[in-house]
C-alpha cells in the first residue's frame, strides 16, 4: 500500500540557507504523527510541502499518490485539511464563525458570491458542535477567545472531509485551560478510526494528545529520529534534538519534559 505522504530526499533552500536538508519520511494510512523540534528547525516548512503549498528545491514529495510538480495542486489541496497561524491571519475578524468553516469548501477564507447547499450548512454546524463551538456559529470570528478560534480552525480544516489533516502548532498562545480543552478534542479525533491521517507540529511534548502513534524529531532542517512514539519521546533523542539534557516523564497517556538536574 502506498504512503499517504512520502518525502524522499526533500531539500528546501532559500539563497545560501538550507531550511530542510534531505528529509526522507513516510506517513501511512491510519497513523497519527507528532513533529517536534526547536524554533527554526524547519517544521512549518515541512508542513508547507506536505500541504502542497510549497515545492522542494530538490527531492520528491508525493501526497495522496500525487507527486508535486506533476499534479494540479488546486485539485490536490482540497483533499488536505490545514490549520495554521498563517491561515488564521487571513481570516477576517468580521467573518461569521459559520462562514469561516463553510468557505473551506471552496478553499477561500471569506464569503463572497459562492453558493452553498443545505448539506454544506449542516456539515459546518455539525463540525462546530463536535469541537464545542456550535453555539458561536452566528458570532463574528474576531469576538472568540484564542482557544475557541483554534477549535473553529480545526472544524474548518475538516470541512472538505480531507484524507490528510495537518495541524501547525494548534495550541500556540493558549492558556493552560485552553490547551487542555484542545488536547482533549484532538485526542478524540486521533482515537476515531474514521478520522483522516493526522500530522501535528508542536514545540512541547505536553501538547501531544493521547492516541498519537508516531513521532518525528527535527533539528536544523534534518530528521534526528522518527518512529513509534514510545521509542522517540524518550530522554536521549529529545535531549539531542533540543540541545540540552532533558528528563522525560510519562503520566498515563501524556508526556512531560524538563531540564535535567
N, C-alpha and C positions, 0 to 999 in steps of 0.2 A: 504494500500500500504506500502510495506516495505521501510525502510530508505535506502538512498544511502550510508550513513555512520552511523554506530551505535556502539558507545563505551559504555560499561557497566562496571562500577567499575574498569576502567583501571588504574593499578598502574605500574610504572616503577621504579625499584630500581637498583642502582649500588653500591655494597657493603652495607654500612650503610646509604647511601644517597638516599632519595626518590625524584625522579625527577618529576614524576606525581603521584598524590595521589587520587585514587578512582574517576577518571574522568568519568562522565556519560554525553553523548552528542549525539544527533541525528541530522542528516542533511537530509532533504527531497528533493525530486526531484524539480527542479525549484528554489531552494533557492541560495542566494549568501551571504556567511558569511565572516565577518572580525573577526580575532582573535587578540586581543590587550593585551599587558602586558609588564612589565619591563624586562630588561635583566635578564636571569636566571629563568624566570617564567615557562619554560617548553614548550614554543610554538613550537620550532623546533622539539623537541622530539614527541610532539603530532602529528605533520605533518609526521614524520617518521613512526609512527604507521599507520596513515591514508593512506600513500603511500605504505604500505605493505613491508617496508624496515626495520622494527623492530617489534618484538613481545613483548607484555606486559609481565611483571613479573607475574601479576595476573589480573583477569578480562577477558572480551571478547571483541574482535574487529571484527566487521562484516562490510565488504566493498563490495558494489555491490552484496549483497546476498551471499558473500563468507566469511566464518569465518577463521580468521588467525589460523593456526595450523591444519586446516582440508582442506586446499586447496593448490594447486601448485602455489606458489607466482609468478613463472615465466610466468604463464598463466594469472594471475590477473594483474600484473604490466602494461602491455601494454594498459589496459583499464583506466589507471590513468596517467594523464599528470602532470609533476612536473617541476617547475622552481625554482632553489635554488642556492645560492652561492656555496654550496658544489658540486653540479653537474657542475656548470660553471668552477670550478677549475680543473675538469677532462678533459675539452675540450682543445685540443692543440691550441695554438695561430696561428699555421701554417695551421690549417684546414680551408678549404674554408667555407664561410658562408652557401652556398647551402648544403654542406655535413654535416654541423652541424645540419641542420634541417632534411635532408634525413635519417641520421643514427638513428634517433629516431624510425624509423620503425622496426629496429632490436634491439632496446634497447642498442645501442652502442654509444660511444662518439667520435669515429674516424672511418674513412673509411678504410676498409681492402679489402677482396676479395668478399664481398657480391655484389649481382647484384640487380639493381632497374629497374622497368619498367618505361615507359614514363609517366604513370599516377602518379607515385611517384614523378617524377621530376616536373610535372605540379602542383601537390598539394603543394610541398615545395615552389615553386616560388610564387604561389598564396598567401600562408600564409605570406611570406616575404613582398609581396606587401600590404597585409591587414595591416600590422604593420609598413608600411612606410620605409622598409629597402630593398625593392626589387632590388634597383639599386646596392646594395652591394653583390649580390648573388655570384659573382666570386671573391670577395675580401677575404683576409685572416681574420679570426675571430679576431686575435690579433691587427689588424690595426683599428678596430672600436672604437668609443668612448664608455664610460661606458653605456650611455643611449641606444646607438644602439645595444650593446651586450645584454642588458636586453630585448629588443624587439625581437631580434633573438631567445633568450631562450624561450620566450613565444610562438613564432611561432613553435619552436621545440616541445614544450610541447603539442601543438595541432596537431602535425603531424599524430598521430595514431587515430584521431577523438575520444578522450577519453570521458568517461562518467563522470569523476570527474577530475577537474583541481585544483591543489594545487600550490599556489604561496607563497614562503617563502621570505618575505622582498624584493620584486622586485625593490623597489625604493631606497634601501640602497646604499649610495655612489654617488647618483645623485645630480647634482646641481639643482637649482630651475627650470630652463627651462626644463631640462631632466625629473625631477619629474612630471612636469605638462603635458608634452607630454605623459609620460607613464600613468598617471592617466586618461587622455583623451582616450587613447587606451583601457584601462581596462574598462572604463565607457561604451564604445561602445560594448565591449564583454559582460558586465553584462546585458545590456539592450536588447541584442539579444536573443530571446526565443530559438533559435537553439543552443545556447552555452551550454556547459556542466555545471553541478553544480560547483560553484566556492567557494574556500576557500582561503582567503588572510590573511597572517600573517604580522603584522607591529607593530612598536612601536608608531606610530604617527597617530592621528585622521585626520591630514591634508592630509594623503595619502589615505584615504578611498574614492574610486571613487563613483560617482553617480550610482544608480542602485543596490547597495548592500542592502539586505533586513534584515539581522540579524547580531548580534554581540555577541561575547563571550569574557569575560574578565578573564584573567588567572593571578594568583599570587602565588608564592611558590608552583607551581605544582598543584594547586587546582582551580576549577572554582569559581569565585566570583559571577558572574551573567551571564546569557545568555538569548537571546530572540530577539524580533523585535528591529531593530537598533535605532528607535526613542526613545525607552524606556531605552536602555542600554547606549547610548552615551550621558549621562547627567552628571552633576557635581558630584552628590553623589557617584554613583558606580565607576566613573573614579578616583575620589579622593581616594576612598578606595583601588582601585587596584594599583595606583601609589604611595600611601603613602604620599600624600600632598594635601592641599586644592587647587582645580583647578576651574577656571572659564571656562565653555564650551560654545562656540557660534556656531550658525549655520547660514551660509550665503548662501541662496538659497539651493542648494543640496550638500554643502560641510560643514565640521565641522572644528573647531579650538579649541585649549585648551591652557591655560597659567596658571601660578601660580596666585592664588587669592591674592589680596591686592596690 
